[in-house]
C-alpha cells in the first residue's frame, strides 16, 4: 500500500465514493465499505433546513407597520431554532435612509439584528449577524421587523436562514 501523501490531491464531487467501515449486523465484524460523498454530506446536515427569503423594497419600506414572515410556525410542540442568518442587499439604484436596525424575531424573542449600515448603503452588501442566545417559543413564526421603516430605497434584501425544527414530543 502506498503512503498516503503519495496519492494525488483531488476535489470531490457528489458522485465520488470514500472508503469507510461499518459493523456488519450478521457477522458483528467491522467491514470495509464505500460511502457516497452525497450520502456523507447529507448526514452531516441531518435535520437542518436552509431557505432564502427575498424581502422586496415595498415590504422594507412598510416594515414598521407590517412585519414580514420569514418562517411559518411549525405546529404544536414545535420550536424553530435558528442556526445561521445571512443577508444580502442586492443594491439597485436608490439608497435606503434608515435609522433603526432590522430585527429577526419569534415569539417576542430577538434572534438577530441587521444594523442600518448593512442596508442603508449604495452598494451590494452581504452580512452575517450573530444569532443570539434566546428562549425558543413554541409554534411561533419568525418575522423581520423594525421600529422605524426606512425611507426611499428600491433594493431587495435576501435573507438566508439555516434552522432546525425541534419537536418536544420527539426530543
Secondary structure, 3 states (H helix, E strand, C coil): CCCHHHCCCCCCCCCCEEEEEEECCCCCCEEEEEEEHHHHHHHHCCCCEEEEEEECHHHHHCCCCCCEEEECCCCCCEEEEEEEEEEEEECCCCCEECCCCEEEEECCEEEEEECHHHCCCCCCEEECCCCCCCCCCECCCEEEECCCCCEECCCEEEEEEEEEEEEHHHC
